[in-house]
Each structure stands twice: as structure tokens, then as C-alpha cells.
């Protein structure tokens, strides 16, 4: 028996995995962030792309604003 998961997920499986709505999956497909694949009448998504969405969401966020620069104190020699 083959115990490895399929490389494909249905839209409802992908939504459950990402804990979002099916509509959100369709929206991401429309934006081009996820690719559509059809198996007859079933709409499928690659499992790799769904895993990539999780990694992007869990990446540390960049802080906004200017970086703090530390300058050496100016020494005045007179």
C-alpha cells in the first residue's frame, strides 16, 4: 500500500488545512498565488503550494519604520 499523501488537495481540503474559507482559496487562485488544476470536474491544488502558504504566513514580519542607527558620540578636541 502507498501510505504517502497525494500531491494534490481538493479546494475544501486546502481550505481546511489553511483554516480559511473555500472562497479564500478561490480568491488566491484568481490572484495567481495558487495555480488551478482540474481532474475532470474536480478543482485541485498542489500540496506544495499550500505548504508554501503556511511558511509565508509563519515567517517573521518585517518591522515598519526607519532602522535605528547608533552613532558614536562626537568628541570635540579644542
C-alpha positions in Angstrom: 0.0 0.0 0.0 1.0 3.6 -0.6 0.8 5.5 2.7 2.2 8.8 1.3 -0.3 11.6 0.9 -1.4 12.6 -2.6 0.5 15.6 -4.1 -3.0 17.1 -4.8 -5.6 18.5 -2.5 -9.2 19.5 -3.3 -10.2 23.1 -2.6 -12.2 22.1 0.5 -9.2 20.1 1.9 -6.9 23.1 1.2 -9.3 25.4 3.0 -9.4 23.1 6.0 -5.6 22.8 6.0 -5.1 26.6 5.9 -8.1 27.1 8.3 -9.7 29.5 5.9 -12.8 29.5 3.7 -13.2 27.9 0.3 -13.8 31.4 -1.0 -10.4 32.5 0.2 -8.8 29.6 -1.8 -10.7 30.7 -4.9 -9.6 34.3 -4.3 -5.9 33.2 -4.1 -6.3 31.3 -7.4 -7.8 34.4 -9.0 -4.9 36.5 -7.8 -2.4 33.9 -9.2 -1.0 33.0 -5.8 -2.3 29.4 -6.3 -2.5 27.5 -9.5 -5.6 25.7 -10.6 -5.5 22.1 -11.8 -8.5 20.1 -13.0 -9.0 16.4 -12.7 -12.2 16.1 -14.8 -14.6 18.2 -12.8 -12.6 18.4 -9.6 -10.6 21.5 -8.9 -7.3 20.6 -7.3 -4.3 22.5 -5.8 -0.8 21.2 -5.3 0.0 20.3 -1.7 3.5 22.0 -2.1 1.8 25.4 -2.8 -0.4 25.0 0.2 2.6 24.2 2.4 4.4 27.3 0.9 1.4 29.5 2.0 1.9 28.2 5.6 5.6 29.0 5.5 5.0 32.5 4.2 2.4 33.2 6.8 4.6 31.9 9.6 7.7 33.9 8.5 8.7 36.7 10.9 7.2 40.0 9.9 9.4 42.9 9.0 9.1 45.9 11.4 7.9 49.1 9.9 9.7 52.4 10.2 13.3 53.5 9.9 16.0 51.4 11.4 17.7 52.8 14.5 21.2 53.9 13.7 23.7 54.2 16.5 26.2 57.0 16.2 29.4 57.3 18.1 29.4 60.4 20.4 31.2 63.3 18.9 34.3 64.2 20.8 35.3 67.9 20.4 39.0 68.5 20.8 39.8 72.1 21.2 
